């Protein structure tokens, strides 16, 4: 059942252009001590059962080196929030706007129940796996956040919910991008 959810959400993310061939990652809380996360370098659009790595939320084990490079961020979110699932994606319009805006603000964002979406990491190191504490803290009060020039992290109770927030963020950013373009064209 969980493997099917990972595969469906991974394929949806890839099909919608929210991740490229080997980017993005997904995780699910199994219990208070364990999580399931996608393998380092896996293809979300074509996940297999071997691409799902069970590891500790706090402790490392033999499987930990196989987990996504974003494991520190997923762990922090699971440790500090009540999230059951996390989607990390690279939505192109959202990433572009993250490099010009400190938060994404749109009435359309309210329509999707996203509210104001913060952009974290301005003037900071935004390599994969960094800003874990900042992302986790922001997800206590937001459904999704952006990391400057890097991508989004969405938290939900199930993967489909976190995916919904990710897709909604990109749609909001596409509209904002078009509005900005139209204003410049005048």
C-alpha positions, 0 to 999 in steps of 0.5 A: 500500500505505501509503496503504491502511494510513493509510486503514484505521487512520484509519477505525478510529480514527474509528469507535472514537471515538479521534479526532473529525472533524478530530483526530489524525494518523498518520505512517510512516518512509519511510527515514532522511530522509523520512516520510509524515504526515497533512495538517494538519486532515485527517479521519482517518476519510475520508483521501484520497491528497492527505491524505498529506504526504511531508516530511523527518524533520529538514529542512523542504521545500515540503510541510512547511507542509501537514503536521500541527501535531504534526509536531515531535512525530512528527519527534522520535519518529522521530529518537530512537527506532526507531519505524516508525509513529506514531499520535496520537489523542484517546481520551476516557477516556484523556484524562480520566484523564490529568487526574487520574493521573500514570500509568495503572496497571492489571493490564489494561495488562499484559495488553495489554503496555502496562505503566505508561503515563506521563502527560507535561505536568503543569503544562506547556504542552500545545498541539499540537506541544509536549513533542516531546522529552519524548514521544520520550524516553518512547517509548524505553521505553514503547509509548504515552504520554499528554499531560496533557489532550491525547491519546496518542502510540503508536509501532510498526513499522507503523501497525496496531501503533501503533493496537493500543496506542492502542485497548488504552489506551482500553479499559484507561482505560474499565475504570479509569473504570468501577471508579472510578465504581463505588467512588464509588457505594458 
